[in-house]
């Protein structure tokens, strides 16, 4: 099947991208690693000994960055419905976070909840702007819902958000549940993309409900 012009353009852009080339050279699984590395350098988000949940982790670029930063005393669970190769220092779970059975496995490894939830989730793009934006906001809301159920008091949430319809409502929800929120646009994030990375700090909600009820309705 012949590729469309937009597909060919994307492929050319991808393989000539400096961060893609750098990731291949330095052993990272995706250019997304450099987004987290820049945020980490600026915000010192990930610290030794933390309990971290990486949602939508495949292919593992963020997991690769986070695992050595939390060290042997920390715990990192990376979950995605797509298969993902192991990462040293992380527990990799293949499954959908909408599935209670998958959440039960996550809870087994993070029984006290998480200090940090990370989400670089993005929808499969249809090319229909309104549909893609709605799907992207759904994923961002899923990440927030996970945070509301899993974060320890004072915990943090880092997630990808595509600007557009629904983003302002999401911002208000974050400001309700967290003491501080900052917006980052890392250098590795393509300038033409509407994606931003929202970092919500010092969680003030009650995350234990989702753990105490055995995980039922924990999303």
N, C-alpha and C positions, 0 to 999 in steps of 0.2 A: 504494500500500500504506500502510495506517495505521501510524503510529509507535507503538511500545510506550510505556507510561508511563515506564519507565526511560530510554528514548531521549529522550523529550521533556524529562524532568528534566535529563538531561545537557546537552542543547542550551541549555536556559534557564540552567543554571549556567555553561556555557562562555561564552555571549555576554554575560553580566553579570559575568564574572570581571574584576577590575580589571587583572590582568596581561595578559589577552587584549586588553582595550581599550588598555592602555598600549603593547603590542607593535604594534598597528595604527597608533597615533599616532606612535610613534617609529621605525617602519620595520623592526622585527624580524619574522621570519617565524613565530615561535611564542613562547608564554609561556616556553618552556624556556630562552630566552636569559637570562632573569633569574635562573634557577637557576645557570647558569654564571657570570654576572656577580657574584653574591653569593659564590660559592666563590672566584672569582678575587680579589675584594676581601679576603677573609679569608686565603687561603692563598698568593696570588701564584704560582699554579701555572704560568701561561703567561708566557713571557719572550721578548724579542726574539731572533731567530735560531734558535729551536727547530725541530725536525723533528717534525711532529705528524700523527697518523693519527686521523681522526674516523670511527668505525665506526657504521653505521646513522644517517647524518647527516641524511637528509631530514626535514623540508623545509629545513634549513640554519640553524636558530637558533643552534646552538653554533658552527657554522662562521663565521657572521657575527661572533660575538664574538671568536673566536680569531684570525682572519686579520689584523686590524689590530694585534693585540698581538704577533704574531711578526714583523711587519714584512717588508720586502723581502728581508732576508737569511735569513729563515726559509722553511720549506716546509711546506705544509699540504695533505694529501690527504683528501678527504671522499668516502666510498664508501657507497652504499646501493643496494639493488635497485630502489627506487622512483626515478623521474625527479626531478631536482632542478635548479632554475634555477642558473646560474652565480653564484659569489660572488667578488668581486674579491680577488685574492691567494691563491686556493685552486684546486687541481686537483680537479674534480668527476668521479667515476667512477661510472657506473651499472652495477651488477652485484652479484652475491651473493658474499660473502666465503667461502662454501663452495666457490666455483669457482676452480680453480687458475689459469685464464686471467685472471680478475679480479685475483687476488693477484699475478700476474706484472706486470700493469700498475701496481699499487700499488708493487711493488718497483722498477720503473723510475724512479719519482719519489722513492722513499725508499731508495736503494741501500744506505745504511749503517744502516738501521733507523730507529727513532723514539725521540725523547726523551720523548714523551708519547703515550699512546693514550687516547682519550675514547670512551665508549659511553653513549648515552642510549637504547639499544635497549629496546623493550618489545614483548611479543607482542600479536597481535590477540586481544582477550579473547573467550572463549566464554561466560562467565558461570558456568562450572563451576570452582569455586575450586581444586580439586586439579589440574585440567588446566592452568589459567592459571598457577598457581605453578610447576608443573614446566616449562612453556615459558619462563617468566621466568628460572628458574635456568639452563636450558640456554643462554639468551642471555648471561647473566652469565658462565657458564663459557667460552663462546666468546670473550668479551672477555678473560678471563684467559689463555686459550690463545694468543690473538693477542699478548698482552703477553709471554708466555713465549718466543715465537718472534721477536718483532720489537723489543722494547725494548732500548735500549743499557743497559749497566751504569749504575746510578744513576738510571734513568728512572722515570717515574710512570704510573700507571693511574688514571683516573677513570671510574667506571661506576655505572649505576643498578642497584640491587638491591631486589627486593621481598621483604620479610621473611616468613618462613614456612619450610616444609620445604625443606631443602637449603642454607639460608643459613649455618648454623653451619659446615657442612663447607667451604663456600666461604671463609668467614672464616679458617679454619685454613690453607687453601691459600695465601691472600694473606699471612698472617703467616709462612709458610715461605719465600716468595719475595721478600718486601719487608721492609725494616728497620722501617718504620712504617706504620700504617694508622689513618686517622681517618674518622669518620662525620659526614656533614653532612645536614641537613634544611633546605634553603633555604626562605625565606618563600614563594616562588612554587610550592613543592610543596604540593599540597592536604593539609590536615591529616588528612582521612579516609583518604588513600592510605597504603598500607604501604610505599611507595617510600622508599628512602634513597639517598644518594650516598656511595659508598665511595671514598676517595682513598688509594691505596697508593703509598708513596714509597720511593725509593732501592732500585730493583730489584737483586737479588743473583744472579739466575739467569744462564743462558747463552743469550742470545737469538739468537746468530749461526747456530745450527744450521739454522734455517728459511731463512736467507738463503744459507748456504753450499751447501746440497744442491739448489739450483736451484728451491726452493719445493715440492718433492714432499713431501706429507704435512705441509705447513707449518701445518696446523691441528691 
